[in-house]
Amino acid sequence: MIQRTGLHPCLLLALPVLLLLLAGCSGSPQATPTVSIAVPSDASPSRFTYVAMGASDAFGVGAADPTTQSWPADLARLLPVGSRFVNLGIPGITLHQALTQELPVALSIRPNLVTIWLGVNDLDADVPLEQYQHDLGILLGTLATKTHATVAVGNIPDLTLLPAFADQDPVALRAEIATWNQVIAIEVRRHHDLLVDLYQGTAAFATNPEDISDDGLHPTEEGYQLIATAFAQVLRAHHVIP
């Protein structure tokens, strides 16, 4: 088993239906700053609505201004004028936690587009792959039956290229990531969703020091723009966004 690095010491807070409290990561156990995002109430059926589900990367950790420079925020700027964007990213969250803390809010918003990037925290925490696959099936199946949204799912990038994983055996880690990404691809195909292959695109930003923040894990705003581009390319190829 690969020794994990404990990269996400975050406090996760409870989630009301119409107000999401997002916990911020901090190196000090005494400091737990929070950011609250009120879900907009203007849920017009004719208005295109984009919901981002994810963890610290969706939240924008590593960017100078996470609210406007996260990759989902970059992607939202490519949507038609007047679209609505809600970012549900919670730093440190696992997929299983997202089922109760993010999914109910996503359903209440009635989205047209949902992006999901959840997996790195699960792999890092040694969540059993069978449990992860089960939870991913529940997440994608629920979105399929209870929304009409297009769902795009990012897989796990090549973590061996990131400084935060420099102490890991790269051969073993790549093999484990490949197994996880195979499971992600199986569930995405089974639910007729869109796969965004971030593993193949990792080198585009992981090898550029300007694209990785000082923690050696999270992208900078420049790195987030590249991730948004990867999602946008898939969505454009399927005529979801212009």
C-alpha positions in Angstrom: 0.0 0.0 0.0 1.3 3.5 -0.8 2.0 5.7 2.1 -0.1 8.7 2.0 0.9 12.3 2.7 -2.1 13.6 4.6 -2.6 16.6 2.3 -6.0 17.8 3.3 -6.3 18.7 7.0 -9.6 20.5 6.6 -12.7 20.9 8.8 -15.9 20.0 7.0 -19.1 21.7 8.1 -22.8 20.8 7.9 -24.7 21.9 4.8 -28.1 23.5 4.9 -30.2 23.2 1.7 -30.0 26.8 0.7 -26.7 27.9 2.2 -23.4 26.1 1.8 -20.6 26.7 4.3 -17.3 26.0 2.7 -14.4 25.2 5.0 -11.0 26.7 4.3 -7.8 24.8 4.7 -5.2 26.2 7.1 -1.9 25.0 8.4 -2.9 26.1 12.0 -5.4 24.0 13.9 -6.7 27.2 15.6 -7.5 28.9 12.3 -10.5 27.6 10.4 -11.7 30.4 8.2 -15.0 29.8 6.3 -16.5 31.2 3.2 -20.3 31.0 2.7 -22.0 31.0 -0.6 -25.8 31.6 -0.8 -27.4 29.6 -3.5 -29.2 32.0 -5.9 -33.0 31.8 -5.7 -33.7 32.8 -9.3 -34.2 29.3 -10.6 -35.8 30.2 -13.9 -36.3 27.0 -15.9 -35.1 28.8 -19.0 -31.9 30.0 -17.5 -28.8 27.8 -18.1 -27.4 26.7 -14.7 -23.9 25.3 -14.1 -23.1 23.6 -10.8 -19.5 22.5 -9.9 -19.1 19.7 -7.5 -15.6 19.0 -6.1 -13.0 19.6 -3.4 -10.2 22.1 -2.9 -9.5 22.3 -6.6 -13.0 23.3 -7.4 -12.9 25.7 -4.5 -9.8 27.4 -6.0 -7.2 26.7 -3.3 -3.9 27.9 -4.7 -5.3 30.8 -6.7 -4.9 34.4 -5.6 -8.6 34.9 -5.7 -10.4 31.5 -5.4 -13.8 33.0 -6.0 -13.0 34.2 -9.5 -9.9 32.2 -10.5 -10.9 28.6 -9.7 -11.2 26.4 -12.8 -15.0 26.2 -12.5 -15.2 30.0 -12.4 -13.0 30.1 -15.6 -15.3 27.5 -17.2 -18.4 29.5 -16.2 -17.1 32.5 -18.1 -17.4 30.5 -21.3 -21.1 29.9 -20.8 -23.8 31.9 -22.6 -24.5 35.4 -21.2 -26.9 35.3 -18.4 -26.0 31.8 -17.2 -26.0 31.0 -13.5 -23.0 29.4 -11.8 -22.9 27.8 -8.4 -19.6 26.4 -7.0 -20.1 23.7 -4.4 -16.5 22.8 -3.9 -15.4 22.0 -0.4 -11.7 21.7 0.5 -10.8 18.2 1.8 -14.1 16.6 1.0 -14.3 13.0 -0.2 -16.8 11.6 -2.7 -18.8 9.9 0.0 -19.1 13.1 1.9 -20.2 14.9 -1.2 -23.2 12.7 -1.5 -24.7 14.3 1.6 -23.0 17.7 1.6 -23.0 18.7 -2.1 -25.4 16.5 -4.0 -28.7 17.7 -2.2 -27.8 21.3 -3.0 -27.0 20.4 -6.6 -30.3 18.7 -7.1 -32.2 21.7 -5.6 -30.7 24.0 -8.1 -32.0 22.1 -11.1 -28.7 22.3 -13.2 -28.2 22.0 -16.9 -24.5 21.2 -16.5 -22.7 19.6 -13.6 -18.9 19.1 -13.4 -17.5 16.6 -11.0 -13.8 16.3 -9.9 -13.6 14.1 -6.9 -11.0 11.4 -6.4 -7.7 12.7 -5.3 -8.7 13.0 -1.6 -10.2 9.5 -1.7 -7.1 8.0 -3.1 -4.9 10.0 -0.7 -7.1 8.8 2.2 -6.9 5.1 1.2 -10.6 4.9 0.6 -11.3 1.4 -0.7 -11.7 1.5 -4.4 -14.9 -0.6 -4.2 -16.5 2.0 -1.9 -15.4 4.8 -4.2 -17.0 3.1 -7.2 -20.2 2.4 -5.3 -20.4 6.0 -4.2 -19.6 7.3 -7.7 -22.4 5.1 -9.1 -24.8 6.6 -6.6 -23.7 10.1 -7.5 -24.0 9.7 -11.2 -27.1 7.6 -11.0 -28.9 10.2 -8.9 -28.0 13.0 -11.2 -29.2 11.0 -14.1 -32.6 10.2 -12.6 -33.3 13.5 -10.8 -31.9 16.1 -13.2 -31.7 16.6 -17.0 -28.1 17.9 -16.6 -25.1 17.1 -18.8 -22.5 15.7 -16.4 -18.8 15.9 -17.1 -16.4 14.0 -14.8 -12.7 14.6 -14.4 -10.4 11.7 -13.6 -7.3 11.6 -11.4 -4.3 13.5 -12.8 -0.7 12.1 -12.8 0.1 12.9 -9.2 3.7 11.7 -9.7 4.4 15.0 -11.5 3.4 17.1 -8.5 6.0 18.1 -5.9 3.6 17.1 -3.1 3.9 13.5 -4.1 7.7 13.5 -4.7 8.3 11.0 -1.9 6.0 8.4 -3.4 7.1 5.5 -5.5 6.1 6.8 -9.0 5.7 3.3 -10.5 3.3 2.1 -7.8 1.4 5.4 -7.7 0.9 5.5 -11.4 -0.4 1.9 -11.4 -2.8 2.8 -8.6 -4.0 5.9 -10.4 -4.5 3.9 -13.6 -6.8 1.4 -11.7 -8.8 4.3 -10.2 -9.2 6.0 -13.5 -10.4 2.7 -15.1 -13.1 2.6 -12.5 -14.0 6.2 -13.1 -14.2 5.6 -16.9 -16.5 2.5 -16.3 -19.0 4.5 -14.2 -18.9 7.5 -16.6 -19.7 5.2 -19.5 -22.4 3.3 -17.6 -24.3 6.5 -16.9 -23.7 8.0 -20.3 -21.8 10.9 -19.0 -18.7 12.8 -20.3 -15.2 11.9 -19.2 -12.5 14.6 -19.0 -9.1 12.9 -19.1 -7.0 15.1 -16.8 -4.4 12.3 -16.5 -3.3 12.7 -20.1 -3.3 16.5 -19.7 -1.4 16.7 -16.5 1.9 17.4 -18.1 0.5 20.5 -19.7 0.5 22.3 -16.4 2.4 20.1 -13.8 5.7 20.6 -15.5 5.4 24.4 -15.5 6.4 25.9 -12.1 4.1 28.9 -12.7 1.1 26.6 -12.9 1.6 24.9 -9.5 1.2 26.8 -6.2 3.7 26.9 -3.3 2.1 23.8 -1.7 3.2 21.7 -4.5 -0.3 20.3 -5.1 -2.9 22.8 -6.1 -2.7 24.8 -9.3 -2.3 28.5 -9.5 -4.8 30.6 -11.4 -2.8 29.8 -14.6 -3.0 26.1 -13.9 -6.7 26.4 -13.3 -7.2 28.0 -16.7 -5.6 24.9 -18.3 -8.0 22.6 -16.4 -11.0 24.7 -17.4 -9.8 24.4 -21.0 -9.7 20.6 -20.7 -13.3 20.6 -19.5 -14.3 23.1 -22.1 -12.8 21.1 -25.0 -14.9 18.0 -24.0 -18.1 20.1 -23.5 -17.6 21.9 -26.9 -17.0 18.6 -28.7 -20.4 17.4 -27.4 -22.1 20.8 -28.2 -22.9 21.5 -24.6 -21.3 25.0 -24.6 -20.5 27.3 -27.5 
